[in-house]
Amino acid sequence: MKTNGNGDEARDRQLGMEQRIERRDFLQGTALTVAAAAGGVLPGLVFGAAPAAVTAAQDLPGYYPPARTGMRGSHPGSFESAHALRDDPDFLSGAEDTGERYDLVVAGGGISGLAAAHFYRKAVGANARILLLDNHDDFGGHAKRNEFQVDGKLLIMNGGTAGISSPTPYSPVADGLLKHLGIHPDELAQSTYHPDLYRKLGLGSAVFFDKETFGEDKLVLQPGGRGASAAQTQQFLAGTPLSDVARREILAIETGAIDYMAGLSADEKKDRLSRISYADYLRQVVKAHADVITYYFHRTDGLWGCGIDAVSALDCWGVGLPGFDGLDLPHTATPRMGYTPGKEMETGGSYHYSFPDGNATIARLLVRDLVPGAVPGTTVRDSIAARTDYSQLDRQQNAVRIRLSSTAAHVMNAGDGGVKLTYLRGGKAYAVKARHSVLACWNMMIPFICPELPKAQKDALHYLVKTPLVYTSVALRNWRAFAELGVASVNCPGGYHSGMRLDTVMDIGGYHSARSPDEPVMVHMTRAPAKPGLSEREQHIAGREELLATPFSTFERNIREQMNRVLGGGGFDAARDIAGIAVNRWPHGYAPEYNSLVDPDEGLPLQTARARAGSIAIANADSGGGAYTDVAIDQADRAVQELLAAKSS
Ligand SMILES: Cc1cc2nc3c(=O)[nH]c(=O)nc-3n(C[C@H](O)[C@H](O)[C@H](O)COP(=O)(O)OP(=O)(O)OC[C@H]3O[C@@H](n4cnc5c(N)ncnc54)[C@H](O)[C@@H]3O)c2cc1C
């Protein structure tokens, strides 16, 4: 048997990783075994000369990326050609003209790219010919769907974008698109959730203290969760392995109302809070013990992809982190994304709803609308369990075509008022022409793709560093250990993943969550590969490098070990209970958001970065400076309207 070469074979066998590493690591690179077997080539490759006559991987029977496991998100095969191009721009010479002519060619098949196609068609007419290109094996971008079949039960989870929520209400444009697709989030929230199931079974939240960080492995139940009373907080703290001083200080921070900035006006307090990190606020202003900072350090991981050392205290106040009650600050929006304390975190008056696959359902409904026949059914509910027919996406007779595993490599304004776009697929370069192009891809790639842009614009685009993040989906055969321990979610302040939680309980269309702990269930885990001590963007650049260099086997080992340690007291056994894992790695994750610790007072250079260049416009959530679905939709609409306004002026 092949080993993993690091001397951990015995431990891996205990974790149930025996042979799996080999198989999964192999599958990640060659996930389309059908294609490989049939064509003798790697997945995503085009067999034959011109794309009009090709049989692409996505057209082959059995092509179904949502069911793939192992490394997902930015999976192996999705980014290598972009990196090769960055390192050798000559790669493009000799691109083959496909002869295709479109009204619009879109780089990026995430929600922004799909929405751009929708808005363009709405304005120009249903006959508009549109080509969307995406470098991944699936559409949706961050709105990614993970699917598992465990013991005959369909399990679905979001591999990225979790839900319809935003710090501010959806704009009429974004809301209008939801309604056009038949999505009414408030009604769905009323009729599809079963929020009480875990509570009725006596399951709540807990914190897992690990021995490397806190001196001993200990799972401590947290009665009352976020809304805990002072007595409940005291009870929780008494069970932790924290020192007496840390317990006392945390109790004061969470339940007291001390004005740690007495003597300053509210404006002065806010100004100071916007210029120091939350870690420094705790350390220098609250004068908290180092253990207190360790305890809170990863609270912002899920929201901003880094710890509390790299985000401002004011932004942390905005999302409800403790220690500010006594400051008596007026509730106004915070600098980062306009979070307003007092409103529920992350909603700010917006919707709050998640489909089982997160906003992948929005992407799937957009695809159903753009490419009839691709996603069977007619209603939102019947789409949930429907299986996309990928072979419908890139048909010659379609007005809208979606071409996967295709990386936009070069785009230029052609002399005739249109654009020429060159893309890479299967190691070859192809060129298409169109009247317009929307670049709905990650903004920091655009300077490489569109070299004709002015230097100031390229600098602004480069400034916008995305946040790396990992969303891990684990399919379990049962959740008896969770039930035994009385937990549905566990915060792990020192863990490889900073938290894990059972999936939301819901019934929608043909999808039904587990009701009994004996049934299969999905668990979600989050990891932020941040590098404490650096500024937020430096942490993100370093974290991206780490993600790209970390093999699936390392993730898998850490996942299994962490789950065993956290849930072992309830009888959990990773080797027996885990049925499948998808690690959604997002080296280019959340769109960059304003950080008052490092960004100029005037904000991010968004307008300079997204300026239209002739027949090329720039969309993507990056252009709006906010990692939210409504931002991606609004930016798509703006980009399309800019192109159409320019054409008619
Ligand atoms: C882990 C995670 C969780 C999130 N959770 C939420 C949430 O709960 N709610 C919410 O509102 N928002 C959430 N967001 C943010 C939300 O996903 C985004 O704002 C939105 O989906 C972005 O859509 P987009 O189309 O702008 O970008 P993307 O989804 O990134 O799509 C862009 C696509 O373009 C592709 N691309 C890049 N370069 C090229 C190229 N050269 N050629 C071809 N294709 C290219 C990319 O690979 C990608 O597929 C989350 C994001 C992440 C990463």
The ligand as an ORCA input file, in Angstrom:
! r2SCAN-3c Opt
* xyz 0 1
  C     -16.928     31.153      1.398
  C     -17.820     32.306      1.001
  C     -19.030     32.497      1.652
  C     -19.865     33.551      1.298
  N     -21.066     33.703      1.939
  C     -21.906     34.684      1.534
  C     -23.215     34.798      2.101
  O     -23.604     34.032      2.975
  N     -24.037     35.771      1.638
  C     -23.658     36.630      0.660
  O     -24.447     37.487      0.257
  N     -22.418     36.547      0.107
  C     -21.545     35.602      0.520
  N     -20.308     35.496     -0.034
  C     -19.935     36.458     -1.042
  C     -20.631     36.093     -2.344
  O     -20.312     34.759     -2.640
  C     -20.175     36.927     -3.425
  O     -20.395     38.289     -3.176
  C     -20.820     36.622     -4.760
  O     -21.276     35.310     -4.914
  C     -19.740     36.884     -5.724
  O     -20.203     36.634     -6.991
  P     -19.295     37.086     -8.186
  O     -19.923     36.565     -9.412
  O     -19.048     38.550     -8.076
  O     -17.895     36.385     -7.945
  P     -17.536     34.843     -7.917
  O     -18.577     34.067     -7.255
  O     -16.156     34.774     -7.395
  O     -17.558     34.442     -9.438
  C     -16.557     34.865    -10.313
  C     -16.215     33.704    -11.188
  O     -15.303     34.157    -12.173
  C     -14.343     33.139    -12.339
  N     -13.152     33.685    -12.952
  C     -12.157     34.392    -12.374
  N     -11.254     34.707    -13.289
  C     -11.688     34.183    -14.468
  C     -11.179     34.176    -15.772
  N     -10.048     34.797    -16.067
  N     -11.873     33.529    -16.731
  C     -13.027     32.899    -16.444
  N     -13.552     32.889    -15.209
  C     -12.888     33.531    -14.250
  C     -14.121     32.680    -10.936
  O     -13.435     31.457    -10.899
  C     -15.532     32.594    -10.439
  O     -16.091     31.347    -10.763
  C     -19.462     34.449      0.293
  C     -18.236     34.257     -0.359
  C     -17.424     33.198      0.002
  C     -16.119     33.025     -0.700
*
